[in-house]
Amino acid sequence: MEHKAEHFSIKNWSLDDRPREKLLQKGKDTLTDAELIAILIGSGSRNESAVSLSKRILASAEHNLTALGKLSISQLMEFKGIGEAKAITIAAAMELGRRRRAERTEDVKKITGSNAVYELLNPILGELGHEEFWILYLNNSNKVMTMHQLSKGGMTGTLVDVRLVLRKALETGAVSIILAHNHPSGSLRPSQADKDITVKLKTAAASLDIKVLDHLIITENAYFSFADEGLL
C-alpha cells in the first residue's frame, strides 16, 4: 500500500500534470489553457488529475475561453470534482480576463471607421447577456475623449435619454458622437426602435451642431454600422 501511495504522489507526476512547477520552471506562456485552469482549481478528484479535469471542462466549451467565460456557476459545478468554490474561482478568472481585454480600449486614440469602433467596444459589449447603450464623444480630430454607458437594460431593450447624451456632449466639448449598443440575441438586424432612436439623437444633436457619425449594433463576432449601410 505504501508503494501505491508513493506512485500517486504529486511529486512523481509528470511535469505536464504539475502545472505550478511547470510555470515556475518554464514560464507562464508555456502552459496550455487546461494547465492554467488546473492551477486555478488546484486539484481534481481521486481518479482524475486537475489537468485532465480542466481538459474536459475546456472541451465542453469547444476549447474556447470566451465560451468558457459564459458558463454559469451551476454549469461548472456539473463536472465531477468542481464544487462551488472552484467554480467561483474559474468564473472570477474568466471575468478578470474579460476586463483586462476591455482595458486595451484605452489605447485607441482615433476613430477611422466603423471597424475601429467595433474593436473599441466589442471587449465591453460583445459577450454581455443583457443590452447596454454606449456613447462615444469625439473631438474635431475624431479622437475619443470619453465613453459613457448611457443605459443598461434587459434582453428586450434599453431606454435612451437624449438629454443626458447632449448634456454630456456639451460638458466634454464634443463635436461629434457615435452611438452603439449590443444585441445579446446575436442578431445584426436593426429594430424599428434602433432606427427611431438614431433619427431622434441625430436631429437633436444637429440643433447643437453636434454630428452623429455612426450607430453600431454589436454582437460577439460581428457588427452592423448605420453609416456603412447608408442609414444615417
C-alpha positions in Angstrom: 0.0 0.0 0.0 2.9 2.4 0.8 4.3 1.7 -2.7 0.9 2.6 -4.3 0.6 5.8 -2.3 4.1 6.8 -3.4 3.2 6.1 -7.0 0.3 8.5 -7.0 2.3 11.2 -5.1 2.2 14.5 -6.9 6.0 14.6 -6.7 6.1 11.6 -9.1 3.6 13.0 -11.6 5.0 14.2 -15.0 5.7 17.9 -15.3 2.6 18.3 -17.5 0.5 17.1 -14.6 2.2 19.6 -12.2 1.4 22.9 -13.9 2.6 25.1 -10.9 6.0 23.6 -11.2 6.0 23.9 -15.0 5.1 27.6 -14.7 8.0 28.2 -12.3 10.5 26.3 -14.4 9.5 27.2 -17.9 7.3 30.3 -17.7 3.6 31.1 -17.7 3.5 31.4 -21.5 4.4 27.7 -21.9 1.3 26.4 -20.2 -1.7 25.3 -22.1 -5.2 26.7 -21.3 -6.0 23.5 -19.4 -2.9 23.7 -17.3 -3.7 27.3 -16.4 -7.2 26.3 -15.3 -5.7 23.4 -13.4 -3.7 25.9 -11.3 -7.0 27.7 -10.5 -8.8 24.6 -9.3 -5.8 23.2 -7.5 -6.9 19.5 -7.5 -9.0 17.1 -9.4 -10.6 14.0 -8.0 -9.4 10.7 -6.7 -9.3 9.2 -10.2 -8.6 12.3 -12.3 -5.8 15.0 -12.2 -6.7 18.7 -12.2 -5.2 19.0 -15.7 -7.4 16.1 -17.0 -10.5 17.7 -15.4 -9.6 21.1 -16.9 -9.3 19.5 -20.3 -12.8 18.1 -20.0 -14.2 21.5 -19.0 -12.5 23.2 -21.9 -13.7 20.5 -24.3 -17.3 21.2 -23.2 -16.7 24.8 -24.2 -15.2 23.7 -27.6 -11.8 24.8 -26.3 -12.9 28.4 -26.5 -12.1 30.7 -23.5 -14.9 33.1 -24.4 -17.4 30.3 -24.3 -16.0 29.1 -21.0 -16.4 32.6 -19.6 -20.1 32.4 -20.3 -20.7 29.2 -18.2 -22.6 29.8 -15.1 -21.6 28.6 -11.6 -24.2 25.8 -11.8 -23.0 24.7 -15.2 -19.4 24.5 -14.0 -20.5 22.5 -10.9 -21.9 19.8 -13.2 -18.4 18.5 -13.6 -17.3 15.9 -11.0 -14.6 17.5 -8.9 -15.8 21.1 -9.3 -17.5 22.4 -6.3 -18.9 25.9 -5.7 -15.5 27.3 -4.6 -13.7 26.0 -7.7 -16.5 27.1 -10.0 -16.4 30.6 -8.5 -12.6 30.7 -8.9 -12.9 29.8 -12.6 -15.7 32.4 -13.2 -13.6 35.1 -11.4 -10.6 34.4 -13.5 -12.6 34.5 -16.7 -14.1 37.8 -15.7 -10.6 39.2 -15.0 -9.5 38.2 -18.4 -12.5 39.9 -20.0 -11.8 43.1 -18.0 -8.1 43.0 -19.0 -9.1 42.8 -22.6 -11.5 45.7 -22.2 -8.8 47.9 -20.7 -6.9 47.8 -24.0 -9.6 50.1 -25.4 -7.8 52.9 -23.6 -5.0 52.7 -26.2 -7.4 53.6 -29.0 -6.8 57.2 -29.9 -8.6 58.0 -33.2 -11.7 56.6 -34.8 -11.0 55.9 -38.5 -14.1 53.9 -39.3 -16.8 51.5 -38.0 -14.2 48.8 -37.5 -12.3 50.9 -35.1 -15.5 51.5 -33.1 -16.1 47.7 -33.1 -12.6 47.0 -31.9 -13.0 49.5 -29.1 -16.4 48.3 -27.8 -16.5 44.6 -28.6 -14.5 43.7 -25.5 -17.0 45.6 -23.4 -20.3 44.7 -25.1 -19.7 41.6 -27.2 -20.2 38.9 -24.5 -22.9 40.5 -22.4 -26.2 38.7 -21.8 -28.1 42.0 -21.4 -28.3 45.1 -23.6 -26.3 48.2 -23.0 -26.3 51.5 -24.9 -23.0 53.5 -25.1 -22.0 56.8 -26.5 -18.5 57.8 -27.7 -17.7 61.5 -27.6 -15.2 62.7 -30.1 -13.3 65.9 -30.7 -12.6 67.6 -34.1 -9.8 65.1 -34.8 -12.1 62.1 -34.4 -10.3 61.2 -31.2 -12.4 59.6 -28.4 -12.4 62.0 -25.4 -14.6 59.8 -23.3 -17.0 56.9 -23.5 -20.2 56.7 -21.5 -22.6 53.9 -20.7 -26.0 55.6 -21.2 -28.2 52.8 -20.1 -28.3 49.1 -19.1 -31.3 47.0 -19.8 -32.7 43.5 -20.2 -32.9 41.3 -23.2 -35.9 43.2 -24.6 -34.2 46.5 -24.9 -32.9 49.6 -23.2 -34.0 53.2 -22.7 -32.1 56.1 -24.1 -32.3 59.6 -22.6 -31.5 62.1 -25.3 -31.0 65.0 -22.8 -28.3 63.1 -21.0 -26.4 62.4 -24.3 -26.4 66.0 -25.3 -25.6 67.3 -21.8 -22.5 65.1 -21.7 -21.5 66.2 -25.2 -21.7 69.9 -24.1 -19.7 69.1 -20.9 -16.9 67.4 -22.8 -16.9 69.8 -25.7 -17.5 67.0 -28.2 -18.1 67.9 -31.8 -19.4 64.5 -32.8 -20.8 61.4 -31.2 -21.1 57.7 -32.1 -23.9 55.5 -30.8 -23.5 51.9 -30.0 -25.4 49.1 -28.4 -25.3 45.3 -28.3 -27.8 42.7 -29.3 -27.4 39.7 -26.9 -29.5 37.6 -29.3 -26.7 37.8 -31.9 -29.0 39.4 -34.5 -27.4 42.2 -36.5 -30.8 43.5 -37.9 -31.7 46.9 -36.5 -35.1 47.1 -35.0 -37.5 49.9 -35.7 -36.7 51.2 -32.2 -33.0 51.3 -33.1 -33.8 53.3 -36.2 -36.1 55.7 -34.3 -33.6 56.5 -31.6 -30.9 57.1 -34.2 -33.1 59.7 -36.0 -34.1 61.2 -32.7 -30.5 61.6 -31.5 -29.3 62.8 -34.9 -32.0 65.5 -35.1 -31.4 66.7 -31.5 -27.6 66.8 -31.8 -27.8 68.7 -35.1 -29.6 71.6 -33.3 -26.4 71.9 -31.2 -24.0 71.5 -34.2 -23.0 68.0 -33.0 -22.9 65.3 -35.6 -23.9 61.7 -35.1 -21.2 59.9 -37.1 -22.5 56.3 -36.7 -24.6 53.9 -34.8 -23.2 50.4 -34.3 -25.1 47.2 -33.3 -22.5 44.9 -31.7 -22.6 41.2 -31.3 -19.9 38.8 -30.1 -18.4 38.2 -33.6 -19.7 40.9 -35.9 -21.3 44.4 -36.1 -23.8 46.4 -38.1 -23.0 50.0 -39.0 -25.7 52.5 -39.8 -23.2 54.7 -41.6 -21.7 51.9 -43.7 -25.2 50.8 -44.7 -26.3 54.4 -45.7 -28.8 54.7 -42.9 -27.5 58.0 -41.5 
